[in-house]
Amino acid sequence: MNEKRKIRAGFVGFGEVNTPKEFIIKRCATAAKMLEQQGIELIKTAPVSDDPAGVNAARAVRELQAGGDFDLLIICVAGWIPSWAVFSVIEHFKHKPMILWGLTGWQDGDRFVTTADQAGTTALRKPMADMGYKFKYVVTYRGQQPRIDEIITYAEAARAASLLKTARIGMAGYRDMRLYGTLYDGVSLKGRIGPEIEHFELLEIAQLMEKVDAKEIKKIAAALKKRWKFVKEPRSGTIENSVRLFLAFKAKIQERNYQGFSFNDVDGVKKLMKFAPAGSLTLLHDELDICSVPENDSMGAVTELIVKYLTGQTAAYLEFYEFMTDGALMGVPDYVPAAIVDGKVTVMPNAFGDFGEGLLNVSKLKTGKVTICRLGYSGDEYTMHIMTGTARTPVKWEEAGWAPPAPQLPSLEIVFDAPVEDFIQNVMAQHYIISYGDNRARLEALCSILGIQHIG
């Protein structure tokens, strides 16, 4: 699990000028404290009333702007408030996702007291939608605790949207195996989702490999023999090749501060360098907090960043090998990050087809509740395909083509929570990104913020 950046939210409360001021102040302060206890960093301003001159609204705008950038704005309605007073504040932050949160009254002896919170929110919901605001509407039911979990889920999605706007993905080479499903449109991706994909040539990696210190290679290779479990003894130079390529990739990633990474695998590293890069990428995930997917998979890399920013998990890719009547067999023919390994990272020196020997990761994967997803696009319209299920240890199987004895690839049988045929008819590519737990609500919240259709 990676450490998440704190959510930063603007927070402003509202209540009518004729409502006792102490009621509004106290209830907004209590609501803010609930959010802070969940780890949200709030940029707060005192509650706003509908004073005719708009002095309160102007003051709130100044204070929120002075607090610096934030991921979303939380509109806390603590009583009836004429809508103009709210719009006088929030129109300055229309580019931000928002939460329209209505509080509830309280019990006073044998009677219930209300300040008409939901009169305020219901007067706002449709106008906000009609004006194009992106927001989540959350009410507090009478006699119930505030629905903080819903607020947190949307706030996490708002943080992810902020992080995506400045994300940079490194791409070594272009269009491995001349695939179509791995391509992207740079303009719509930047405009709609946020990340920048930066291409560089594998020649640069080859040149960096020549500069690597031989002593450092020897040191890391010796450490790996103790850290990883080797199924059999590798040939001379196999570990060293993996370490050398890892150090070159690492140097480039750190130089450019990439948050995601993909590379030309089959037509690149394997064809030109004559060995499989799986060991290098396994080591890369041991050493760096970065998302990676092979084969110049642009949308796979973006999906990984989305999953990481939403969940804090090391987002890993799996590909489809077989469909079952209740799910799919998914695995990888190369590497997985240690974060999804059950037990010790296990590697097997092996070769596939005409490629030379590399360190194939054959680790056993964690099981349990999972979510798989992938971002896709058609023109400038983006879609997120989502499926939840239960991952279990697969039957004994092998992929034809590996040098004998054929390895048991890192894999899972995932039993879907919905009909398999519905999923198949919408499948977007061979690679999907896996995360542990049911993360559908987070993904759907992000889709609503970024204007992405979600299916599944």
DRENKE-172391 format. One record per residue (C-alpha): chain; residue number from 1; z, y, x. Coordinates in steps of 0.25 Angstrom, whole numbers. Example, Ala and Ser with C-alpha at 12.3 -4.5 7.8 and 13.67 -1.06 7.14 Angstrom:
BEGIN
cadena num Z Y X
A 1 31 -18 49
A 2 29 -4 55
//
This chain:
BEGIN
cadena num Z Y X
A 1 0 0 0
A 2 -4 13 6
A 3 4 26 4
A 4 -1 35 -7
A 5 -2 50 -6
A 6 8 57 -15
A 7 2 61 -29
A 8 2 77 -29
A 9 2 82 -43
A 10 3 96 -49
A 11 13 97 -60
A 12 14 107 -71
A 13 22 106 -84
A 14 20 114 -97
A 15 28 118 -109
A 16 26 129 -120
A 17 33 143 -117
A 18 42 141 -130
A 19 47 127 -126
A 20 61 128 -119
A 21 57 130 -104
A 22 68 121 -99
A 23 62 109 -107
A 24 49 111 -101
A 25 54 113 -86
A 26 64 101 -87
A 27 54 91 -93
A 28 43 95 -83
A 29 52 94 -71
A 30 56 80 -76
A 31 42 75 -77
A 32 39 81 -63
A 33 50 73 -58
A 34 45 60 -64
A 35 32 62 -56
A 36 39 66 -43
A 37 47 53 -44
A 38 34 45 -44
A 39 30 52 -31
A 40 21 63 -36
A 41 21 76 -29
A 42 21 87 -39
A 43 16 101 -37
A 44 24 107 -48
A 45 25 120 -56
A 46 34 125 -67
A 47 30 122 -81
A 48 20 131 -88
A 49 22 137 -102
A 50 12 145 -110
A 51 16 159 -107
A 52 5 168 -112
A 53 2 174 -99
A 54 0 161 -92
A 55 10 164 -81
A 56 16 150 -81
A 57 2 144 -80
A 58 -2 153 -68
A 59 11 150 -61
A 60 9 135 -62
A 61 -6 136 -57
A 62 -1 143 -45
A 63 10 134 -42
A 64 2 121 -43
A 65 -9 127 -35
A 66 1 131 -24
A 67 6 117 -23
A 68 -7 111 -17
A 69 -17 101 -21
A 70 -12 90 -30
A 71 -19 77 -36
A 72 -16 80 -51
A 73 -10 90 -61
A 74 1 85 -70
A 75 2 93 -83
A 76 16 90 -89
A 77 17 95 -103
A 78 31 96 -107
A 79 29 103 -121
A 80 19 110 -129
A 81 10 119 -121
A 82 -2 127 -126
A 83 -14 121 -118
A 84 -19 134 -112
A 85 -6 135 -103
A 86 -9 121 -98
A 87 -24 124 -95
A 88 -20 137 -88
A 89 -13 128 -77
A 90 -22 115 -77
A 91 -35 122 -77
A 92 -33 126 -62
A 93 -32 111 -58
A 94 -43 105 -67
A 95 -49 98 -55
A 96 -36 89 -54
A 97 -32 77 -63
A 98 -21 80 -72
A 99 -10 73 -80
A 100 -7 79 -94
A 101 7 74 -96
A 102 15 77 -109
A 103 30 75 -109
A 104 39 71 -120
A 105 51 76 -127
A 106 65 71 -127
A 107 76 66 -135
A 108 88 75 -139
A 109 98 68 -146
A 110 92 62 -159
A 111 80 71 -158
A 112 67 71 -150
A 113 63 84 -143
A 114 49 88 -139
A 115 42 99 -133
A 116 28 95 -139
A 117 23 90 -125
A 118 12 82 -132
A 119 8 94 -140
A 120 5 100 -126
A 121 -3 88 -120
A 122 -11 85 -133
A 123 -16 99 -133
A 124 -20 98 -119
A 125 -26 84 -118
A 126 -40 86 -125
A 127 -42 100 -119
A 128 -40 95 -105
A 129 -49 83 -107
A 130 -60 92 -113
A 131 -59 102 -101
A 132 -61 91 -91
A 133 -47 89 -86
A 134 -45 75 -79
A 135 -31 71 -84
A 136 -22 60 -89
A 137 -14 63 -102
A 138 0 57 -102
A 139 10 59 -113
A 140 25 55 -113
A 141 28 47 -126
A 142 41 51 -133
A 143 53 44 -129
A 144 45 38 -117
A 145 45 40 -102
A 146 34 48 -96
A 147 22 39 -92
A 148 23 42 -77
A 149 15 30 -73
A 150 3 35 -80
A 151 5 49 -73
A 152 6 42 -59
A 153 -6 34 -61
A 154 -15 46 -64
A 155 -8 54 -53
A 156 -12 43 -43
A 157 -26 43 -48
A 158 -26 58 -46
A 159 -21 57 -32
A 160 -32 46 -29
A 161 -42 56 -34
A 162 -37 67 -25
A 163 -38 57 -13
A 164 -52 52 -16
A 165 -57 67 -15
A 166 -54 67 0
A 167 -56 53 3
A 168 -66 49 14
A 169 -72 35 16
A 170 -79 31 29
A 171 -91 22 27
A 172 -97 15 40
A 173 -112 13 37
A 174 -118 13 24
A 175 -122 3 13
A 176 -119 -10 19
A 177 -128 -22 14
A 178 -136 -11 7
A 179 -127 -13 -5
A 180 -128 -4 -17
A 181 -114 -5 -23
A 182 -108 1 -11
A 183 -115 14 -11
A 184 -110 28 -16
A 185 -114 42 -20
A 186 -108 52 -11
A 187 -109 64 -20
A 188 -103 58 -33
A 189 -92 50 -25
A 190 -87 63 -18
A 191 -89 71 -31
A 192 -83 61 -41
A 193 -73 52 -33
A 194 -70 60 -20
A 195 -72 51 -7
A 196 -82 55 4
A 197 -89 43 10
A 198 -92 46 25
A 199 -102 37 32
A 200 -103 34 46
A 201 -111 24 55
A 202 -106 10 60
A 203 -111 15 74
A 204 -99 24 74
A 205 -90 12 72
A 206 -97 5 83
A 207 -96 16 92
A 208 -81 17 89
A 209 -79 2 92
A 210 -84 4 106
A 211 -73 15 109
A 212 -62 6 104
A 213 -51 3 115
A 214 -51 -11 119
A 215 -36 -11 121
A 216 -34 -7 107
A 217 -43 -18 101
A 218 -36 -28 109
A 219 -22 -23 104
A 220 -26 -23 90
A 221 -33 -37 91
A 222 -20 -43 96
A 223 -12 -37 85
A 224 -22 -42 74
A 225 -20 -56 79
A 226 -5 -55 76
A 227 -7 -47 63
A 228 -17 -55 56
A 229 -18 -69 53
A 230 -31 -75 59
A 231 -36 -88 53
A 232 -43 -92 66
A 233 -45 -86 80
A 234 -56 -76 80
A 235 -67 -76 91
A 236 -65 -67 103
A 237 -68 -52 99
A 238 -67 -54 84
A 239 -54 -47 82
A 240 -58 -36 93
A 241 -71 -33 85
A 242 -63 -31 72
A 243 -53 -22 80
A 244 -64 -14 86
A 245 -71 -11 73
A 246 -57 -8 66
A 247 -54 3 77
A 248 -68 9 75
A 249 -66 10 60
A 250 -52 15 61
A 251 -57 26 71
A 252 -67 31 61
A 253 -58 30 49
A 254 -47 38 55
A 255 -57 48 61
A 256 -63 51 48
A 257 -50 48 39
A 258 -57 39 30
A 259 -49 34 18
A 260 -59 23 15
A 261 -69 15 23
A 262 -81 6 22
A 263 -91 1 31
A 264 -105 -6 33
A 265 -100 -21 34
A 266 -111 -31 33
A 267 -123 -23 38
A 268 -114 -15 47
A 269 -102 -21 55
A 270 -106 -35 53
A 271 -120 -33 56
A 272 -119 -24 67
A 273 -106 -27 74
A 274 -107 -42 71
A 275 -93 -44 66
A 276 -86 -43 52
A 277 -77 -31 51
A 278 -66 -37 42
A 279 -56 -38 53
A 280 -58 -23 56
A 281 -56 -19 42
A 282 -44 -28 40
A 283 -38 -21 52
A 284 -42 -7 47
A 285 -34 -9 35
A 286 -22 -14 43
A 287 -23 -1 51
A 288 -28 10 41
A 289 -25 14 27
A 290 -39 14 23
A 291 -48 8 12
A 292 -60 0 16
A 293 -72 -8 10
A 294 -84 -14 18
A 295 -99 -13 15
A 296 -100 2 13
A 297 -94 1 -1
A 298 -92 15 -5
A 299 -87 13 -19
A 300 -78 2 -14
A 301 -72 12 -3
A 302 -70 23 -14
A 303 -63 13 -23
A 304 -54 9 -12
A 305 -49 23 -10
A 306 -47 25 -25
A 307 -38 12 -26
A 308 -30 16 -13
A 309 -28 30 -18
A 310 -24 25 -32
A 311 -15 13 -28
A 312 -11 15 -13
A 313 -16 1 -10
A 314 -26 -3 1
A 315 -38 -4 -8
A 316 -46 -17 -4
A 317 -60 -21 -8
A 318 -63 -35 -13
A 319 -77 -40 -17
A 320 -81 -50 -28
A 321 -84 -64 -24
A 322 -84 -72 -37
A 323 -81 -68 -52
A 324 -72 -77 -60
A 325 -70 -78 -75
A 326 -57 -70 -74
A 327 -60 -62 -62
A 328 -66 -62 -48
A 329 -64 -67 -34
A 330 -64 -55 -25
A 331 -63 -55 -9
A 332 -68 -49 3
A 333 -76 -55 15
A 334 -69 -46 25
A 335 -56 -39 25
A 336 -45 -35 16
A 337 -34 -25 19
A 338 -20 -30 22
A 339 -14 -23 10
A 340 -20 -34 1
A 341 -17 -46 10
A 342 -7 -56 5
A 343 0 -60 18
A 344 -6 -58 32
A 345 -20 -53 35
A 346 -28 -65 38
A 347 -41 -64 46
A 348 -52 -75 49
A 349 -62 -73 60
A 350 -75 -77 53
A 351 -90 -73 52
A 352 -99 -72 40
A 353 -114 -75 41
A 354 -120 -68 53
A 355 -109 -59 56
A 356 -99 -61 68
A 357 -85 -65 67
A 358 -75 -55 61
A 359 -61 -55 56
A 360 -62 -59 41
A 361 -49 -55 33
A 362 -45 -68 25
A 363 -32 -63 20
A 364 -26 -67 7
A 365 -25 -56 -3
A 366 -14 -51 -12
A 367 -14 -56 -27
A 368 -9 -50 -40
A 369 -14 -38 -49
A 370 -26 -31 -44
A 371 -36 -20 -48
A 372 -50 -20 -43
A 373 -59 -8 -44
A 374 -72 -2 -39
A 375 -78 12 -40
A 376 -93 13 -44
A 377 -103 24 -47
A 378 -116 26 -54
A 379 -122 40 -51
A 380 -110 49 -51
A 381 -102 41 -61
A 382 -91 32 -55
A 383 -84 20 -61
A 384 -72 12 -57
A 385 -72 -3 -61
A 386 -58 -8 -62
A 387 -52 -22 -64
A 388 -38 -27 -63
A 389 -34 -42 -61
A 390 -25 -52 -55
A 391 -28 -56 -40
A 392 -25 -71 -36
A 393 -28 -79 -24
A 394 -42 -85 -25
A 395 -47 -99 -24
A 396 -51 -104 -11
A 397 -65 -99 -8
A 398 -75 -94 2
A 399 -87 -85 4
A 400 -99 -92 10
A 401 -104 -87 23
A 402 -92 -87 32
A 403 -91 -95 44
A 404 -83 -108 41
A 405 -72 -109 38
A 406 -75 -99 27
A 407 -63 -89 25
A 408 -56 -87 12
A 409 -59 -72 10
A 410 -48 -62 5
A 411 -50 -63 -10
A 412 -43 -63 -24
A 413 -46 -69 -37
A 414 -44 -57 -47
A 415 -42 -61 -61
A 416 -47 -49 -69
A 417 -39 -42 -81
A 418 -52 -40 -89
A 419 -64 -48 -91
A 420 -72 -52 -79
A 421 -86 -50 -85
A 422 -82 -36 -89
A 423 -79 -33 -74
A 424 -91 -40 -69
A 425 -101 -32 -77
A 426 -95 -19 -71
A 427 -93 -24 -57
A 428 -97 -13 -47
A 429 -98 -20 -33
A 430 -94 -31 -25
A 431 -81 -24 -19
A 432 -70 -20 -28
A 433 -56 -13 -24
A 434 -43 -21 -26
A 435 -30 -15 -28
A 436 -17 -22 -32
A 437 -10 -19 -46
A 438 -17 -14 -58
A 439 -22 -1 -54
A 440 -32 2 -66
A 441 -24 14 -71
A 442 -25 21 -58
A 443 -40 18 -56
A 444 -42 23 -70
A 445 -34 35 -68
A 446 -42 39 -56
A 447 -55 36 -64
A 448 -51 46 -74
A 449 -48 57 -64
A 450 -61 55 -56
A 451 -70 52 -69
A 452 -73 38 -65
A 453 -76 28 -76
A 454 -68 15 -75
A 455 -71 2 -80
A 456 -65 -12 -81
//
